[in-house]
Structures are given as C-alpha cells and as structure tokens.
Amino acid sequence: MGFADDANALIEEKNFDGLESLWMNQLERDPAEVEDFLRTAKALRKAEQRTQSDTLLSLLGDTLLERKLWPQRLQVLKEIGRLSRHPTQLRSQIEQALRQAYGQRKSFQRAYEFAGFAEPASNPVERADKIESWLQYDVGEVFFMAGRGAGMVVELKPELGICRLDFEKEKRVSVPLGAAAKFLVPLSEGHVLREKFSDPEKVFREATSSPPQFFARILQSFGRSMTMAEVRDAVIGIVPEEKWSSWWTSARKNPQIVVSGTGAKAAYAWNVSAGEAEKTVRREFDRGDVKAKLDLARKHSGRSKELADHFSSSLAAQAARMTRTDPAMAWQILATLESLPGAYSRPPETASLLSGALASRTVAAIGEKTLRERALGVVRQSHPDWPKVYSEIFFIDQEPRFLSLVMSSLDEAGQTEVRDRLIDETLRYPRRHPYAFNWYVRQLSEEQTLSDRANYALLFQILDAVSSDEFAPVRARLKDAFDKGGLAVRIVMNVDNEEQARKLLETLDRYGAIEEYRRENVKHALLMKYPSLREPKTEPIYATADMLQKKREELEHLRKVEIPANNKAIQVAREMGDLSENFEYKSARQRAEYLSARAGKLLSELGNVRVLEPDQVDTSVVRVGTKVGLSNGDVRREVTILGPWESAPEHGVYSNESEVAKALIGHSVGDIVTFMGNDYQIEAIRRWNE
C-alpha cells in the first residue's frame, strides 16, 4: 500500500501517533506528492484531530520551503488558508510562493495587479486561485481547439475576461476565460502538436513521410481514442487540405491502431503492438452485439487469417441461431460474410430466408440499405411468386427509394396490372398506407407532365393526410405540395374544374395544419385560373383605433407566442411516442389548427378594416360611429353604432351589421324608427365618443 492508504488505515485505528511518524517519514522521502498529504490532513480533520492536522500541514509547508518546491508550497499554503479563520495572515507567504512559482510567466504582473492581490482586505487564497487560473492561458501556452486545431496564446487579458490565440487559419481568436477549460485542451511538453510551433519543418516531414506513424503519435500524445473529425482538426496546418483524403487513407493502415464504432462516431485507438491491437479487436468482437461484430469484421478481417476465420465462423454460427428469431439479420450476416476473407460453413437453415412465405417482411427489416436493395434482387431471381412479395414490400417499407425500386421492377417485368392495383389501393386507403401515399405524391410532383390521377380529389386527400396523425412522419414532405410551383399549384393551373376549385378555395382555411403562406400560394393560383372565384366586394370592417390596435396585438401574440409555444408542445408530445394513443399530441395538433385558422381570419379581417375617426363622423344622419338618443314617451335610451368587433348589445353598442343598426342608419333627428317591436323618435345624434 502507498502512503495515503497506510495513513487512512492508521486514522481508522485512531493510531494518531503512528500517523505522525508515517507523515514525518514520508516528508523525508518525498514531500512533493502533496495531494496525498492534503487528503490525509482532511481525513484527520474529519476524525476531529484539527490541531494535529494543522501542525502536520505546517511542517509540510516548511519542508517544501526548505527544498524550494514552490508550486507545491503554494498549494499547501492555500489549503492552510482555506482552513484558517484569518487567511490574510498568510498573505506574505502566499505571495512569496506565488512569485517564485509563476513570477517568470509573461502575464504574471498583469494578472497579479488586476486580481488585486495586495489589497489589505482581500482574501489571498481566493486571489491566488484567480491568478493561477488565468496563468493557465499565459502568452506562449499551446492548446488544441475542436474545429481549429492547435493554437498558441498571443494575449491574456484578465481585465476583459479573455485570452486570444493564433490558429492556422484564424488569428487572434478570443476565448472567454470562464469557458476556456471547456474549449481548450492544453498541449503539454512533448505533445506532437506542440512541436508544430517549435519545429514545424520536422513535424511536416514526419507527417508526410509516414502517415501511419504520425497518426500513432497523435493518438499517443492525446492519450485517448479520437474520431476522424478530431484527427482532421489535429493536422490542420500540417497536412494540406487537398491531401487530407489520401493522407487519412494511408494513416489508418497502422496495424497498432484499432477502430471501433461506425460513421462519424467511429473512434481510433492506439495499442502498444500489432499483436495487442489484434487482441483488443478480438475482445471487442467477442463481447459485442451482432451489429458491432459485423462492423469489426468488415474493418479488421484483413489483419490476419486467424482473426478473419474467427470472425466468419462466429458470425455464421450466429446467423444459424437467428434464422427463426431475426431472419433479416441472419441474411445480412451471410450477405456480409460473402465479401470477407474468413472461412466458414454456410448454415443449411438459412437457405430459404428470402424464398419463403415471410420473404417480404425479411427484406423490409434489413437495416442496411445496400443489402436491402441486394435482397430485393435476390427475391426477384429466386422467389416463385416475387410479384406478390414485391406488392407486400410496397406497403411495408418506408424508404421512398425502395418503393421506387419495387415499382420500376414491376414495370420492367410487364407487371402493370400489379403496379396499378398497388396505386389504386394506396389512393383508396391512404391512411392505411401513409408511406406509399407520400411516395406516390412525390412521384407525381417530380413528373414533367401531370397524370390523370393528379386532380382535385388528390388535393383533398393530401389536405386530409396533412391533418392526420398517421402521416406525422411524412407530414413535412406532403406540405411541399403546397409550395410555389408545387403539385397543388400545378394541378390548379392545369386541371379545369371550377366547381372543385371553388370547393378547394372554401376548404383551405379550415386546414390549420397547412401554413398560411402555403395556403396563400394555392389561393393565388386558384384566383388566377378562375377570376370568377374572387369574392364579391365585402363591406369594410369598421373599428376604432383602440380596437384595431388590440386586434393587431392579438395577431402578434398568436404568431410570436401561442403558435410557437404550441409547436413546441407538439414536438414534446411527439417525442413521447405512440401517437395513436397520445392525448397530449392530439390535443396540441387540434389547437394548432385552431390557432392557425384564427390567425388567418384575423389577418384577412385586418386587411379590410376602416378606422373610425371621431372628427370625420358626420352626425347629420345616423351612421357608423354615431351615438343616437331615442325616446318613447317617458322612456329614453341611447344606442351606439360601431363595427362588429366592438358590438356589446348589453351596453347599448350594436354592430353596423345588426338589425338594430339597419333600422337606424340613414335617419335624422325627428324621424320615427321601429326596432325590437317598439317605435322611437330620434332626439339627438352625436359622435360615439361624446
């Protein structure tokens, strides 16, 4: 056991005399490992031996002073200061250690002064911590930053809270000191990227002459596995950008480097020897799931015949076990093994994977697209009833490209009857087949000329689909049909059916799932094609300036607050999964339609407003904007006529569209008017706000 373990054991035994002897012996041997001493001192305090803890720490500090181990002494003094009720008494000692440890740094004096270390009331421990944290980013220090590569600090400005670095492609990049630890990885002495600044020619020669060895040095310097993107950042300024692909192809051939994972997340790690690398790969393979095993087999079968045979025989055995439980994966394994060098015996159980009754489900479940496409071809060649299998795949698969492959194969084989039956089924029951319906709409959109099926009936189906939960995964693509130049506009401009066009115009505003600008695209096309559909000139909506402002604020609130908040609620509800039983999702979708329709109505009304100006209201006769005094014997009442937004009959305010207003408008003082079953004489006409 080491010093720290021995010390803990003595503290647990409450053998504090023995601990003191152990402490003194360690001081003689190696006082530089202060972390062990500090942990022991904290354990002593926890054991309620504060006096002994303080005494031993003081002895440690004195020993470090004698040996001039300044960074370690500073660390101990700060710990003593944290434990002390009067840390200011240690100011001179902390300053001495601070100057001896960091005084030669280029930015020391600037950091010292800005930290206010000499202020009598300041806590020297806290100020020393600040100075140390800033000096990590002193001028001349070298760091690695994702996306920029290696860079050197050229300026430290604690007063601005930043340091500035020069990178290969960008100079004087400012990094906040508070976030520097997150973005900047320090490159210690001996790090290969640090050599870029001390001996760039040597680094360039090494990188270009031996990419595999240089790659190994990068991984060794960082001391961890790295992704391709991280490696590419690391060689910025060392490997020319135009030579990156060829350099990377060569670099990763190092037999001591092992790759795990796939795609952008694939990680490369270094091993001490090629043999160790092979052992590492084999261990990862043996404990990995089937997908990991396939990936490792593809990447590492070329290392040795023994390893390749191990991969292939193990995977073939796994394929045999998965024939019944996961036939798609079993077929993927066998298809992959055909391209690998290892020896294996093909399991007899797998012979009928793509020729049996469940061939369609097996093909659709194959995750890798290239293998799924290959499986389609195998079915066509070997299955006795492949058109039936293709028909089933058409309604199972979700990938548009594969639905196109199914249809093109049926066309090539003259299976037009099967093809037409699939399309008829799709259009008859789109909610049953959302992916097939989406594929068909996309096909029509991409055709140069419209087919007979591209008609108004299809547009109504698309509108219904966009509002249906079954189409949630493809909703965004279906909405493209309503963009400028999209399928909806093309149908409107090319198909003559004014009755259906009128119905579509009336229907559009009811579908809140379609954004306003998309609805307007189709409306504009409808009115261009059929000018007769233009709405007759409507009466303006009269409103006071105050009410107009309220309606504008309501529309603004809808657009900037309620609609975005509801969209976020839809996203959150969607992430909960199982949309068919998701009440929150359905509720949010319904509210989205209401909010969109409300916003559309408000926008339309605001475009037809006529503002009532009090000083412009003619009171010679009753009109919109007037207040009318009425009498019927001893009964007197007042009626105000404004627009529909301000109608409040309970308070005597009537819309100009109401029966009361229609009975009064156009009459003057002295006239007898009849409404609500009573006769009234007009006694006075004033402006509504008087």
C-alpha positions in Angstrom: 0.0 0.0 0.0 1.1 3.6 -0.5 1.4 6.4 2.0 -2.3 7.6 1.6 -3.6 4.0 2.2 -1.4 3.5 5.2 -2.4 6.8 6.6 -6.1 6.1 6.2 -5.7 2.8 7.9 -4.0 4.4 10.9 -6.7 7.1 11.2 -9.4 4.4 11.2 -7.5 2.7 14.0 -7.2 6.0 15.8 -3.4 5.5 15.9 -2.6 9.2 15.6 1.0 8.8 17.0 1.7 6.2 14.3 0.2 8.5 11.7 2.6 11.3 12.8 5.6 9.0 12.4 4.4 7.9 9.0 3.9 11.5 7.9 7.4 12.5 9.0 9.0 9.6 7.3 7.1 10.5 4.1 8.3 14.1 4.4 11.9 12.8 4.4 11.3 10.6 1.4 9.2 12.6 -1.0 7.3 15.8 0.1 6.4 16.7 -3.5 3.3 14.4 -3.6 1.2 17.0 -1.8 -2.1 15.6 -2.9 -1.6 12.5 -0.6 -0.7 14.8 2.3 -3.7 17.0 1.8 -6.1 14.1 1.6 -4.6 12.7 4.8 -4.9 16.1 6.6 -8.6 16.4 5.6 -9.2 12.8 6.9 -7.6 13.9 10.2 -9.9 16.9 10.5 -12.8 14.7 9.8 -11.6 12.5 12.7 -11.7 15.6 14.9 -7.9 15.9 15.0 -7.8 19.5 13.8 -4.8 20.6 15.8 -2.7 17.7 14.6 -3.9 18.3 11.0 -2.8 22.0 11.2 0.5 21.1 12.7 1.4 18.5 10.2 0.4 20.8 7.3 2.6 23.5 8.7 5.5 21.0 8.8 4.8 20.1 5.2 4.8 23.7 4.2 8.2 24.3 5.9 9.8 21.3 4.3 8.6 22.5 0.9 10.1 25.9 1.6 13.5 24.4 2.5 13.5 22.4 -0.7 12.2 25.4 -2.8 9.3 23.3 -4.2 7.3 26.5 -4.8 4.2 25.2 -6.7 3.7 22.5 -4.1 4.3 25.0 -1.2 1.7 27.4 -2.8 -0.8 24.5 -2.9 -0.3 23.7 0.8 -0.4 27.4 1.9 -3.7 27.8 0.1 -5.1 24.8 1.9 -3.9 26.1 5.2 -5.5 29.5 4.3 -8.8 27.8 3.5 -8.9 26.1 6.9 -7.8 29.3 8.7 -10.1 31.9 10.2 -7.6 34.5 9.3 -6.2 33.8 5.9 -4.9 37.3 5.5 -2.1 36.4 7.9 -0.6 34.2 5.2 -0.5 36.9 2.5 3.3 37.4 2.5 4.0 33.6 2.5 1.5 33.0 -0.3 2.8 35.9 -2.3 6.4 34.6 -2.0 5.3 31.2 -3.2 3.2 32.7 -5.9 6.0 34.8 -7.3 8.5 32.0 -7.1 6.2 29.6 -8.9 4.8 32.0 -11.6 6.8 35.2 -11.5 8.6 34.3 -14.7 5.3 34.0 -16.6 4.9 36.7 -19.2 1.5 37.8 -17.9 2.2 37.4 -14.2 2.4 41.1 -13.3 -0.8 42.0 -15.3 -2.7 39.1 -13.6 -1.3 40.0 -10.2 -2.3 43.6 -10.4 -5.8 43.0 -11.9 -6.5 40.4 -9.2 -5.8 43.0 -6.5 -3.7 40.5 -4.6 -2.0 43.3 -2.5 -5.3 44.8 -1.3 -5.2 44.5 2.6 -8.8 43.3 3.0 -8.7 40.8 0.2 -8.5 37.0 0.7 -5.1 36.0 -0.6 -6.2 32.4 -1.2 -9.0 33.4 -3.5 -6.8 36.0 -5.3 -4.0 33.4 -5.8 -6.6 30.9 -7.2 -7.7 33.6 -9.7 -4.1 34.3 -10.8 -3.3 30.7 -11.2 -6.4 30.0 -13.3 -5.6 33.0 -15.6 -2.0 32.0 -16.0 -3.0 28.6 -17.4 -3.6 30.7 -20.6 -0.4 32.7 -20.4 1.2 34.0 -23.6 3.1 31.2 -25.3 0.9 28.4 -24.0 -0.4 25.9 -26.7 -3.9 24.4 -26.8 -6.0 22.3 -29.1 -9.5 23.5 -30.1 -12.0 21.5 -31.9 -12.6 22.8 -35.4 -9.4 25.0 -35.4 -6.6 22.6 -34.4 -3.6 23.7 -32.4 -3.1 27.3 -31.4 -0.9 29.5 -29.3 -1.9 32.1 -26.8 -0.8 35.5 -28.0 -2.5 37.7 -25.5 -4.0 37.3 -22.0 -6.4 40.0 -20.9 -7.9 39.1 -17.5 -9.5 42.6 -17.3 -11.6 41.7 -20.3 -12.0 38.1 -19.2 -10.5 36.7 -22.4 -7.3 35.2 -23.9 -6.5 35.4 -27.6 -5.0 32.6 -29.7 -3.5 32.3 -33.1 -4.6 29.2 -35.1 -3.5 28.1 -38.5 -6.5 29.6 -40.3 -7.7 32.2 -37.8 -5.7 34.7 -35.9 -6.4 36.4 -32.6 -9.4 34.2 -31.8 -10.9 35.4 -28.5 -11.9 32.8 -25.9 -13.6 33.7 -22.6 -11.5 32.7 -19.7 -14.6 31.2 -18.0 -15.2 28.9 -20.9 -11.6 28.2 -21.8 -11.4 25.0 -19.9 -14.3 23.6 -21.9 -13.0 24.6 -25.4 -9.2 24.5 -25.0 -7.2 21.3 -24.4 -3.7 22.0 -23.1 -0.9 20.5 -25.1 1.9 19.6 -22.7 5.6 19.4 -23.4 6.4 16.5 -25.8 2.9 16.7 -27.4 3.3 16.2 -31.2 1.1 19.2 -32.0 3.2 21.4 -29.7 6.2 20.6 -31.9 4.3 22.3 -34.7 5.3 25.6 -33.1 8.9 24.7 -32.1 10.0 22.7 -35.2 7.3 22.9 -37.9 9.6 21.5 -40.7 10.3 18.4 -38.7 6.6 17.8 -38.0 5.7 18.3 -41.6 8.3 15.9 -42.8 7.2 13.2 -40.3 3.5 13.6 -41.2 4.1 13.4 -45.0 6.8 10.7 -45.0 5.0 8.3 -42.6 1.3 9.0 -42.1 0.6 5.8 -40.1 3.4 6.6 -37.6 2.4 10.2 -37.3 -1.2 9.2 -36.7 0.1 6.9 -33.9 2.0 9.8 -32.3 -1.2 11.9 -32.4 -3.1 9.3 -30.5 -0.3 8.7 -28.0 0.0 12.5 -27.4 -3.7 12.9 -26.7 -3.8 9.7 -24.6 -7.3 8.7 -25.8 -9.2 7.4 -28.8 -10.2 10.0 -31.4 -12.7 10.4 -34.2 -11.8 11.1 -37.7 -13.1 14.7 -37.3 -10.8 15.2 -34.3 -7.8 13.8 -36.2 -8.5 16.1 -39.1 -8.6 19.1 -36.7 -5.3 18.0 -35.2 -3.5 18.0 -38.5 -4.7 21.5 -39.6 -1.6 23.3 -40.9 0.4 20.1 -41.0 -1.4 18.1 -43.7 -2.6 20.3 -46.6 -6.4 20.2 -47.0 -6.3 19.0 -50.6 -4.1 16.0 -49.5 -6.3 15.1 -46.4 -8.2 12.1 -48.1 -5.0 10.4 -49.3 -3.2 11.1 -46.0 -6.1 9.7 -44.0 -6.4 6.5 -46.2 -2.7 5.8 -45.5 -2.6 6.9 -41.9 -5.3 4.5 -40.6 -3.4 1.5 -42.0 -1.2 1.4 -38.9 -1.7 -2.2 -37.6 -1.4 -0.8 -34.0 -4.5 1.3 -34.4 -7.9 -0.2 -33.7 -11.2 1.4 -34.9 -14.5 0.8 -33.1 -17.9 2.2 -34.0 -19.3 3.3 -37.3 -19.8 6.5 -39.3 -18.8 9.9 -37.8 -18.7 8.3 -34.3 -16.0 5.7 -35.2 -13.2 6.0 -32.7 -9.5 5.2 -33.4 -7.3 4.0 -30.5 -3.5 3.1 -30.4 -2.1 -0.1 -29.0 1.5 -0.9 -28.0 1.9 -3.5 -30.7 0.1 -5.1 -33.6 -0.4 -8.2 -31.6 -2.0 -6.2 -28.8 -4.2 -4.4 -31.3 -5.4 -7.8 -32.7 -6.2 -9.0 -29.1 -8.1 -5.8 -28.5 -10.2 -6.3 -31.7 -10.9 -9.9 -30.8 -12.0 -9.0 -27.3 -14.3 -6.3 -28.6 -15.7 -8.7 -31.2 -16.4 -11.4 -28.6 -18.3 -9.2 -26.3 -20.1 -7.0 -28.9 -23.6 -7.4 -30.2 -24.2 -8.6 -33.8 -24.1 -5.2 -35.4 -20.8 -4.4 -33.6 -19.4 -7.8 -34.7 -20.3 -7.1 -38.3 -18.7 -3.7 -38.2 -15.5 -5.1 -36.6 -15.3 -8.0 -39.1 -15.6 -5.5 -42.1 -12.8 -3.3 -40.7 -10.4 -5.9 -39.3 -10.7 -9.1 -41.2 -7.5 -8.2 -43.2 -5.3 -8.2 -40.1 -4.7 -11.9 -40.1 -6.2 -15.2 -41.5 -6.7 -16.4 -37.9 -8.7 -13.4 -37.0 -10.7 -13.4 -40.2 -11.6 -17.1 -39.7 -12.7 -16.4 -36.1 -14.9 -13.6 -37.3 -16.5 -15.6 -40.1 -17.1 -18.8 -38.2 -18.6 -17.0 -35.2 -20.9 -14.9 -37.4 -22.0 -17.9 -39.4 -23.0 -19.7 -36.2 -24.8 -16.6 -35.0 -26.7 -16.4 -38.4 -27.9 -20.0 -37.9 -29.2 -19.2 -34.4 -31.0 -16.1 -35.7 -32.8 -17.8 -38.6 -36.1 -18.1 -36.7 -35.8 -15.1 -34.3 -34.4 -12.5 -36.7 -34.2 -13.7 -40.3 -33.4 -10.3 -41.7 -30.3 -10.0 -39.5 -29.3 -13.6 -40.4 -29.5 -12.8 -44.1 -27.4 -9.6 -43.5 -24.7 -11.6 -41.7 -24.5 -14.2 -44.6 -24.5 -11.5 -47.3 -21.7 -9.7 -45.5 -19.6 -12.8 -45.0 -19.6 -13.4 -48.8 -17.3 -10.3 -49.1 -15.0 -11.2 -46.2 -11.8 -13.3 -46.4 -12.6 -15.7 -43.5 -13.5 -19.3 -43.9 -16.9 -20.6 -42.7 -19.6 -23.2 -43.4 -23.0 -21.8 -44.6 -25.7 -23.0 -42.2 -28.4 -25.1 -44.1 -31.1 -23.4 -42.1 -30.6 -20.1 -43.9 -31.3 -21.4 -47.4 -34.9 -20.3 -47.5 -34.7 -16.9 -45.9 -35.7 -15.0 -49.0 -37.8 -17.7 -50.7 -40.4 -18.4 -48.1 -43.8 -17.0 -47.1 -42.3 -14.2 -45.0 -39.8 -13.0 -47.5 -41.4 -9.6 -47.7 -41.0 -8.9 -44.0 -37.5 -10.2 -44.0 -36.5 -7.8 -46.8 -38.2 -4.8 -45.3 -36.5 -5.5 -41.9 -32.9 -5.4 -43.4 -31.4 -2.3 -41.9 -28.5 -1.7 -44.3 -29.8 0.0 -47.5 -27.3 -1.6 -49.9 -28.1 -5.0 -48.5 -31.8 -4.4 -48.7 -31.5 -3.5 -52.3 -29.5 -6.6 -52.9 -32.1 -8.7 -51.2 -34.8 -7.3 -53.5 -32.8 -8.5 -56.4 -32.4 -12.0 -54.8 -36.2 -12.2 -54.3 -36.9 -11.4 -57.9 -34.4 -14.0 -59.1 -35.3 -16.8 -56.7 -38.8 -16.4 -55.3 -41.5 -18.3 -57.2 -44.1 -15.6 -56.6 -41.9 -12.5 -56.5 -44.6 -10.0 -57.7 -46.7 -10.9 -54.6 -43.6 -10.4 -52.4 -42.9 -7.0 -54.0 -46.5 -6.0 -53.5 -46.2 -6.7 -49.8 -42.9 -4.9 -49.6 -44.5 -1.8 -51.2 -46.9 -1.4 -48.2 -44.3 -2.4 -45.5 -41.2 -0.5 -46.5 -40.9 3.2 -45.5 -38.0 4.3 -47.8 -39.2 6.1 -51.0 -36.2 4.8 -52.9 -37.1 1.2 -52.3 -40.8 1.8 -53.2 -39.5 3.2 -56.5 -37.3 0.1 -57.0 -40.4 -2.1 -56.4 -42.4 -0.2 -59.0 -39.7 0.0 -61.6 -39.1 -3.7 -61.3 -42.8 -4.5 -61.8 -42.7 -2.2 -64.8 -39.7 -3.8 -66.3 -41.3 -7.3 -65.9 -44.5 -6.2 -67.5 -46.4 -6.5 -64.2 -48.5 -3.4 -65.0 -51.7 -4.9 -63.5 -50.0 -5.4 -60.2 -48.5 -1.9 -60.3 -51.9 -0.3 -61.0 -53.5 -2.3 -58.3 -51.0 -1.1 -55.7 -51.6 2.5 -56.7 -55.4 2.1 -56.6 -55.1 0.5 -53.1 -52.9 3.4 -52.0 -55.3 6.1 -53.2 -58.3 4.3 -51.8 -56.9 3.9 -48.3 -54.1 6.4 -47.9 -54.3 6.3 -44.0 -53.6 2.6 -44.1 -50.5 3.2 -46.3 -49.1 6.6 -45.4 -45.6 5.9 -46.7 -46.9 4.6 -50.0 -49.2 7.6 -50.3 -46.3 10.0 -49.6 -44.2 8.2 -52.2 -46.9 8.5 -54.8 -47.4 12.2 -54.2 -43.7 12.7 -54.6 -43.7 10.8 -57.8 -46.5 13.0 -59.2 -44.6 16.1 -58.1 -41.4 15.1 -59.9 -43.2 14.2 -63.2 -42.8 16.7 -66.0 -46.4 16.3 -67.1 -49.3 15.7 -64.8 -51.0 12.3 -64.9 -54.8 11.8 -64.9 -54.6 11.0 -61.2 -53.2 14.4 -60.4 -56.5 16.1 -59.8 -58.6 18.0 -57.2 -59.6 14.7 -55.5 -55.9 14.1 -54.8 -55.5 17.6 -53.3 -58.3 16.9 -50.9 -56.7 13.7 -49.9 -53.4 15.5 -49.3 -55.1 18.1 -47.2 -56.7 15.3 -45.1 -53.4 13.5 -44.8 -51.5 16.5 -43.5 -54.0 16.8 -40.6 -53.9 13.1 -39.8 -51.7 11.5 -37.1 -50.9 8.5 -39.3 -48.9 10.9 -41.6 -46.9 12.5 -38.8 -43.5 11.1 -40.1 -44.1 12.4 -43.6 -46.2 15.4 -42.9 -43.4 17.9 -43.8 -42.8 16.3 -47.2 -46.5 16.3 -48.0 -46.7 20.0 -47.2 -44.2 20.7 -50.0 -47.1 20.1 -52.5 -48.5 23.5 -51.4 -45.3 25.4 -52.1 -44.9 27.8 -55.1 -44.5 25.6 -58.1 -45.6 22.5 -56.1 -48.0 19.8 -57.1 -51.1 21.7 -55.7 -50.4 24.8 -57.8 -49.6 22.7 -60.9 -52.9 20.9 -60.5 -54.8 24.1 -60.1 -53.2 25.7 -63.2 -53.6 22.6 -65.4 -56.9 21.0 -64.4 -60.2 22.6 -65.5 -62.9 22.0 -62.8 -64.2 25.3 -61.4 -66.7 23.6 -59.1 -63.9 21.6 -57.4 -61.7 24.7 -57.4 -64.4 26.7 -55.6 -64.7 23.9 -53.0 -60.9 23.8 -52.5 -60.8 27.6 -52.0 -63.5 27.3 -49.4 -61.8 24.4 -47.7 -58.2 25.7 -47.5 -58.7 27.9 -44.4 -60.2 25.1 -42.4 -56.9 23.1 -42.5 -54.8 24.8 -39.9 -52.0 22.2 -40.4 -51.1 24.0 -43.6 -49.1 27.2 -43.0 -50.7 30.4 -44.0 -48.2 31.2 -46.7 -48.7 27.8 -48.3 -52.5 28.3 -48.4 -52.0 31.7 -50.0 -49.9 30.1 -52.7 -52.8 27.8 -53.8 -55.4 30.5 -53.3 -53.5 32.9 -55.6 -53.2 30.2 -58.2 -57.0 29.4 -57.9 -57.9 33.1 -58.4 -55.5 33.5 -61.3 -57.0 30.5 -63.1 -60.6 31.3 -62.1 -61.1 35.1 -61.7 -64.8 34.4 -61.2 -63.9 32.9 -57.8 -62.8 36.2 -56.4 -65.0 37.1 -53.5 -67.6 39.9 -54.1 -66.6 43.2 -52.7 -67.3 43.0 -49.0 -68.4 45.7 -46.6 -65.4 47.1 -44.7 -65.0 46.2 -41.0 -65.4 49.4 -39.1 -63.3 49.7 -36.0 -62.0 52.4 -33.6 -58.2 52.9 -33.4 -58.1 51.3 -30.0 -59.8 48.2 -31.1 -57.7 48.0 -34.2 -54.5 48.1 -32.1 -56.0 45.3 -29.8 -56.6 43.1 -32.8 -53.1 43.7 -34.1 -51.7 42.8 -30.7 -53.8 39.6 -30.7 -52.5 38.6 -34.1 -48.9 39.3 -33.0 -49.4 37.3 -29.8 -50.7 34.4 -31.8 -47.8 34.4 -34.2 -45.0 35.0 -31.8 -46.2 33.4 -28.6 -49.1 31.0 -28.8 -48.3 29.3 -32.2 -44.5 28.8 -31.4 -45.4 27.5 -27.9 -48.0 25.1 -29.3 -45.5 23.9 -31.9 -43.0 23.2 -29.1 -45.8 21.3 -27.3 -46.4 19.2 -30.4 -42.7 18.4 -30.6 -42.5 17.4 -26.9 -45.7 15.3 -27.2 -44.3 13.6 -30.4 -41.2 12.6 -28.5 -43.3 10.7 -26.0 -44.0 8.2 -28.8 -47.1 6.1 -29.8 -49.0 9.0 -31.5 -52.1 6.8 -31.8 -52.7 6.9 -28.0 -51.0 10.2 -27.3 -53.7 12.5 -26.0 -51.3 15.4 -25.5 -50.2 15.2 -29.1 -53.7 15.1 -30.5 -54.8 18.0 -28.3 -51.8 20.1 -29.4 -52.5 19.2 -33.1 -56.1 20.3 -32.7 -55.1 23.5 -31.0 -52.5 24.1 -33.8 -55.3 24.0 -36.4 -57.5 26.4 -34.3 -54.7 28.9 -33.8 -53.7 28.8 -37.5 -57.3 29.3 -38.6 -57.8 32.1 -36.1 -54.6 33.9 -37.2 -55.7 33.5 -40.9 -59.1 35.0 -40.1 -57.6 37.9 -38.2 -55.2 38.7 -41.0 -58.0 38.7 -43.5 -60.1 41.0 -41.4 -57.3 43.4 -40.6 -56.8 43.8 -44.4 -60.4 45.1 -44.6 -60.6 47.5 -41.7 -61.8 51.1 -42.0 -60.8 53.1 -39.0 -63.4 55.4 -37.5 -62.0 58.9 -36.9 -64.2 60.9 -34.5 -63.7 64.3 -36.1 -64.7 62.8 -39.5 -68.0 61.3 -38.4 -70.9 63.3 -40.0 -73.8 63.5 -37.4 -76.4 64.9 -39.8 -77.9 61.4 -40.0 -77.4 58.1 -38.1 -74.3 56.2 -39.4 -71.5 54.0 -38.2 -69.7 55.9 -35.4 -72.7 57.8 -34.0 -74.5 57.7 -30.7 -78.3 58.1 -31.1 -80.6 59.4 -28.4 -84.1 57.9 -28.6 -87.4 58.4 -26.8 -90.7 56.7 -26.4 -92.8 58.7 -24.2 -91.1 58.8 -20.8 -88.7 56.0 -21.9 -85.3 57.2 -23.1 -82.3 55.2 -24.3 -79.1 55.6 -26.2 -77.8 53.3 -29.0 -74.2 53.4 -30.2 -73.4 52.0 -33.7 -69.9 50.7 -34.2 -68.3 47.8 -36.1 -68.7 44.1 -35.3 -65.5 43.9 -33.1 -67.0 46.3 -30.6 -70.5 45.0 -30.5 -71.9 44.8 -26.9 -75.7 44.9 -27.0 -75.9 44.6 -23.2 -74.3 48.0 -23.1 -76.2 49.5 -25.9 -73.4 49.1 -28.5 -74.6 47.5 -31.8 -72.7 46.3 -34.8 -73.4 48.1 -38.0 -74.4 44.7 -39.4 -77.1 44.2 -36.8 -80.9 44.6 -37.3 -81.0 47.5 -34.8 -78.3 49.4 -36.8 -80.0 48.7 -40.1 -83.3 50.2 -38.7 -81.5 53.4 -37.6 -78.8 54.1 -40.2 -79.8 56.9 -42.6 -82.4 58.5 -40.3 -82.1 62.0 -38.9 -83.2 63.9 -35.8 -87.1 63.9 -35.5 -87.5 60.7 -37.5 -89.6 57.9 -36.1 -87.9 54.5 -36.2 -89.1 51.0 -35.3 -87.0 48.2 -33.9 -87.4 45.4 -31.4 -91.2 45.9 -31.6 -91.1 49.5 -30.4 -91.4 52.9 -32.0 -88.8 55.5 -31.1 -88.2 59.1 -32.0 -84.6 60.2 -32.7 -83.9 63.1 -30.4 -80.1 63.5 -30.9 -77.2 62.2 -32.9 -73.6 62.6 -31.6 -70.3 61.1 -32.2 -69.8 57.7 -30.4 -67.1 59.1 -28.0 -69.0 62.2 -26.9 
